[in-house]
Amino acid sequence: MELHCEGCAGCCLDWRPIAEAPSAHEHRGPGDPLDDVYNFVPLTRDEVAQFVERGLGDVLRPRLWRVDEDTSSVVVDGVRLAAIDGRPAFFVGLRKTPKPVAPFGTEERWLDTCAFLDPETLQCRIHGGDLYPDECATYPSRNLDLDVESECERVEREFGGDRLLDDEPEGDNGPLLGPQAIGAKVFAYPQPEELSGIVARLEAGALTDTDRAAFVGVAAGSHPGSLAIDEERAAKATADVLDADSWAGHVLAEWRDAAGAVGDRVDDAPAADDVAVARGAPETPGWDAVGEE
């Protein structure tokens, strides 16, 4: 697998506002996400725990799904949620916020962008480090394994150029599916009644820090292949998320406050280094300093 990533970041941001034919791939499958996050990156239990341990729990968020009556489910806030043995199923992934970006040679616009993407270089601030999610490190190999269109190919179709230079999947990158995914990547919230109000806020895009922390705690306390929860570990992770005060969390808030409407052209925006590096974010190397993926 060989990629041409410079000037792209199509897998790291929501570029639907500048696409002629926006993809709905996030809304395919047995359930419809309650959120509208594009290119959601699901993390494993160990990755969730590592983000929390590093004080970065404030950049994590859940994803739940609406399903029909024929699918295993539970109803909360009037919404039929995908469930495992009566427990709402969910992912935990990375938050996004509008940043001033100019992908694919377009003009700079406010687009929802991963917490860790530098909007100027379009490089990930944690790329190659021990926090870099496996889902990102192997992309789009799993798509190629499953013969599912990747963001690389969508970008090529919309904006031209070559992004996916070699479509041979790398290594054993099969998706984590089936019972072994429970507690390892797909989590189950043990008390559905506790989600009353939270589900409505999730649909409205108004999750609170406390809402997010509850899901992250359950994920961190989960046991792979089981519905069991380590209550002590879950409680500690929840508390750690609520105590988190990371540079990445502050960067999310500052970009959100500075942003214009999503999709709008950028008239004036602070420099990325002033927003992020000044708060302790790792600098990105620039494309001259790195080879292609």
Phi, psi and omega per residue, in radians:
M1 nan 2.265 3.121
E2 -2.388 2.317 -3.063
L3 -2.165 2.670 2.973
H4 -1.981 1.749 -2.968
C5 -1.708 -0.309 -3.056
E6 -1.031 2.258 3.112
G7 1.300 0.278 -3.064
C8 -1.951 -1.523 -3.066
A9 1.089 0.446 3.136
G10 -1.061 -0.420 3.131
C11 -1.557 -0.056 -3.044
C12 -1.951 -0.102 -3.074
L13 -2.495 2.935 3.138
D14 -1.722 1.718 -3.080
W15 -1.734 0.266 3.103
R16 -1.002 -0.628 -3.129
P17 -1.096 -0.318 -3.132
I18 -1.945 0.170 -3.132
A19 -1.683 2.467 3.061
E20 -1.254 -0.592 3.141
A21 -2.265 1.397 -3.086
P22 -1.012 2.421 3.139
S23 -1.390 2.542 3.049
A24 -1.970 0.492 -3.012
H25 -1.126 -0.426 3.109
E26 -1.168 -0.361 -3.037
H27 -1.871 0.403 3.043
R28 -1.740 2.760 3.116
G29 1.910 -2.961 -3.031
P30 -1.241 -0.332 -3.113
G31 -2.365 2.809 3.129
D32 -1.923 2.098 -3.114
P33 -0.999 2.479 3.080
L34 -1.289 -0.422 3.102
D35 -1.647 3.023 3.096
D36 -2.063 0.512 3.127
V37 -1.268 2.252 -3.126
Y38 -1.693 2.453 -3.095
N39 1.011 0.851 3.084
F40 -1.107 2.346 -3.114
V41 -1.863 1.747 3.128
P42 -1.291 2.337 -3.114
L43 -1.786 2.692 3.034
T44 -1.398 2.907 3.106
R45 -0.995 -0.764 -3.118
D46 -1.147 -0.636 3.106
E47 -1.182 -0.735 3.085
V48 -1.002 -0.853 -3.119
A49 -1.059 -0.654 -3.118
Q50 -1.201 -0.725 3.075
F51 -1.048 -0.746 -3.136
V52 -1.120 -0.788 -3.122
E53 -1.089 -0.537 3.138
R54 -1.490 0.091 3.122
G55 1.406 0.301 -3.094
L56 -1.917 0.393 3.133
G57 -1.127 -0.301 -3.123
D58 -1.370 0.024 3.068
V59 -1.836 0.154 -3.078
L60 -1.795 2.636 -3.139
R61 -2.609 2.753 3.128
P62 -1.635 2.866 2.927
R63 -2.323 2.231 3.033
L64 -2.109 2.899 -3.042
W65 -2.252 2.459 2.978
R66 -1.518 2.365 -3.115
V67 -2.334 3.022 3.120
D68 -1.603 3.105 -3.051
E69 -1.194 -0.320 -3.111
D70 -1.458 -0.096 -3.112
T71 -1.828 2.520 3.089
S72 -0.928 2.170 -2.955
S73 -2.721 2.977 3.000
V74 -2.545 2.539 -3.085
V75 -1.750 2.197 3.077
V76 -2.355 2.330 -3.118
D77 0.933 0.577 3.125
G78 1.341 0.118 -3.118
V79 -1.919 2.258 3.093
R80 -1.454 1.926 -3.045
L81 -1.753 2.492 2.980
A82 -0.988 2.369 -3.059
A83 -2.479 2.739 3.038
I84 -2.083 1.966 -3.123
D85 0.920 0.761 3.086
G86 1.416 0.068 -3.132
R87 -1.911 2.216 3.141
P88 -0.965 2.236 3.131
A89 -1.495 2.553 3.135
F90 -2.733 2.741 2.917
F91 -1.746 2.840 2.864
V92 -2.140 2.293 -3.131
G93 -2.470 -2.902 -3.067
L94 -1.642 2.484 3.119
R95 -1.332 2.734 3.042
K96 -2.189 2.740 3.063
T97 -2.619 2.705 3.114
P98 -1.113 2.324 3.043
K99 -2.339 2.768 3.115
P100 -1.435 1.827 -3.062
V101 -2.253 2.722 3.132
A102 -2.353 1.184 -3.109
P103 -1.304 2.748 3.002
F104 1.063 0.420 3.138
G105 1.348 0.266 3.124
T106 -1.512 3.030 3.081
E107 -1.357 2.763 -3.041
E108 -1.182 2.246 3.114
R109 -2.414 2.837 3.048
W110 -1.467 1.968 3.131
L111 -2.285 2.507 3.091
D112 -1.078 2.220 -2.937
T113 -2.398 2.541 3.135
C114 -0.963 2.540 -3.137
A115 -0.931 -0.532 -3.003
F116 -1.758 0.025 -3.123
L117 -1.474 2.248 3.018
D118 -1.331 2.062 -3.052
P119 -1.217 -0.282 -3.134
E120 -1.525 -0.864 -3.136
T121 -1.518 -0.277 -3.020
L122 0.992 0.722 3.037
Q123 -2.100 2.654 -3.136
C124 -1.418 2.348 -3.115
R125 -1.292 -0.265 3.121
I126 -2.031 0.245 -3.113
H127 -0.997 2.280 3.069
G128 1.417 -0.161 3.121
G129 -1.483 3.091 -3.074
D130 -1.300 -0.159 3.049
L131 -1.622 -0.137 -3.077
Y132 -1.147 2.079 -3.046
P133 -1.089 2.512 3.099
D134 -1.052 -0.618 3.138
E135 -1.030 -0.629 3.122
C136 -1.385 -0.733 -3.068
A137 -1.106 -0.534 -3.079
T138 -1.729 -0.068 -3.081
Y139 -1.176 2.403 0.018
P140 -1.777 0.602 -3.026
S141 -1.017 -0.684 3.135
R142 -1.134 -0.676 3.068
N143 -1.030 -0.762 -3.117
L144 -1.158 -0.663 3.085
D145 -1.025 -0.694 -3.050
L146 -1.648 0.025 -3.094
D147 0.998 0.783 3.102
V148 -1.943 2.340 -3.099
E149 -1.005 2.401 -3.137
S150 -1.726 2.916 3.044
E151 -1.086 -0.598 3.107
C152 -0.949 -0.810 -3.109
E153 -1.251 -0.615 3.098
R154 -1.132 -0.723 3.118
V155 -1.114 -0.749 3.107
E156 -1.016 -0.752 -3.096
R157 -1.176 -0.662 -3.085
E158 -1.422 -0.690 -2.966
F159 -2.126 0.006 3.131
G160 1.362 -3.050 -3.131
G161 1.411 3.070 -3.137
D162 -2.015 2.109 3.115
R163 -1.982 -0.769 3.102
L164 -1.679 1.710 -3.018
L165 -1.484 -0.474 3.136
D166 -2.515 2.061 -3.027
D167 -1.724 0.453 3.069
E168 -1.495 2.064 -3.134
P169 -1.019 2.642 -3.133
E170 -1.847 2.217 2.976
G171 1.088 -2.829 -3.136
D172 -1.643 1.485 -3.049
N173 -1.933 0.449 -3.134
G174 -1.032 2.575 -3.121
P175 -1.185 2.649 3.092
L176 -1.436 1.820 -3.061
L177 -2.229 2.948 3.059
G178 1.357 -2.926 -3.075
P179 -0.993 -0.555 -3.113
Q180 -1.175 -0.300 3.123
A181 -1.343 -0.415 -3.116
I182 -1.126 2.226 -3.138
G183 1.375 -0.146 3.126
A184 -1.897 -0.627 3.101
K185 -2.500 -0.526 3.032
V186 -1.866 2.100 -3.041
F187 -1.896 2.830 -3.099
A188 -2.276 2.135 -3.091
Y189 -1.357 2.137 -2.941
P190 -1.265 -0.449 -3.113
Q191 -2.147 1.565 -3.092
P192 -0.967 -0.594 -3.095
E193 -1.104 -0.426 3.118
E194 -1.216 -0.267 -3.090
L195 -1.562 0.030 3.082
S196 -1.060 2.200 -3.069
G197 1.641 -0.689 -3.135
I198 -1.200 -0.727 -3.139
V199 -1.076 -0.732 3.111
A200 -1.102 -0.703 3.115
R201 -1.191 -0.616 3.097
L202 -1.092 -0.778 3.109
E203 -1.075 -0.602 -3.093
A204 -1.491 -0.025 -3.096
G205 1.199 0.581 -3.036
A206 -2.217 0.615 3.115
L207 -1.069 2.491 3.068
T208 -1.651 2.945 3.064
D209 -1.024 -0.692 -3.141
T210 -1.140 -0.691 3.088
D211 -1.031 -0.887 -3.093
R212 -1.105 -0.705 -3.102
A213 -1.083 -0.622 -3.123
A214 -1.079 -0.763 3.137
F215 -1.211 -0.737 -3.132
V216 -1.086 -0.696 3.120
G217 -1.067 -0.795 3.116
V218 -1.071 -0.761 -3.141
A219 -1.076 -0.794 -3.117
A220 -1.157 -0.495 -3.136
G221 -1.589 0.042 -3.088
S222 -1.327 2.797 3.076
H223 -2.014 2.156 3.139
P224 -0.960 2.328 3.116
G225 1.385 0.198 -3.041
S226 -2.588 2.786 3.020
L227 -1.603 -0.012 -3.112
A228 -1.154 2.535 3.109
I229 -2.157 2.274 2.997
D230 -1.402 1.766 -3.012
E231 -1.065 -0.686 -3.124
E232 -1.145 -0.781 3.140
R233 -1.161 -0.677 3.127
A234 -1.128 -0.756 -3.129
A235 -1.125 -0.708 3.130
K236 -1.138 -0.750 3.140
A237 -1.118 -0.714 3.107
T238 -1.037 -0.804 3.133
A239 -1.118 -0.692 -3.133
D240 -1.134 -0.649 3.105
V241 -1.135 -0.759 -3.135
L242 -1.158 -0.467 3.115
D243 -1.523 -0.184 -3.049
A244 -1.061 2.438 -3.126
D245 -2.510 0.925 -2.954
S246 -1.422 2.803 3.041
W247 -1.030 -0.654 -3.092
A248 -1.181 -0.668 3.086
G249 -1.119 -0.724 3.105
H250 -1.150 -0.649 3.130
V251 -1.135 -0.746 3.080
L252 -0.971 -0.805 -3.094
A253 -1.166 -0.719 -3.099
E254 -1.189 -0.738 3.107
W255 -1.128 -0.681 3.123
R256 -1.057 -0.729 -3.126
D257 -1.235 -0.531 -3.086
A258 -1.488 -0.332 -2.939
A259 -1.238 2.581 2.897
G260 -1.479 -2.934 3.106
A261 -1.156 2.486 3.136
V262 -1.015 2.260 -3.123
G263 1.674 -0.271 -3.136
D264 -1.273 2.639 3.009
R265 -1.146 2.602 -3.119
V266 -1.558 2.058 3.082
D267 -1.602 -0.672 -3.107
D268 -2.707 2.293 -3.138
A269 -2.630 2.573 3.083
P270 -1.166 2.741 3.088
A271 -1.193 2.465 -3.092
A272 -1.019 -0.694 -3.136
D273 -1.149 -0.595 3.112
D274 -1.172 -0.579 -3.135
V275 -1.397 -0.767 -2.957
A276 -1.835 -0.997 -3.058
V277 -1.082 -0.649 3.119
A278 -1.101 -0.345 3.121
R279 -1.736 0.106 3.081
G280 1.854 0.110 3.136
A281 -1.217 2.504 3.041
P282 -1.113 2.461 3.058
E283 -1.340 2.677 3.041
T284 -1.657 2.652 -2.988
P285 -1.387 -0.273 -2.992
G286 1.458 2.756 -3.014
W287 -1.357 -0.403 3.105
D288 -1.174 -0.417 -3.053
A289 -1.562 -0.153 -3.079
V290 -2.253 2.685 3.011
G291 -1.488 2.921 3.085
E292 -1.209 2.801 -3.107
E293 -1.156 nan nan
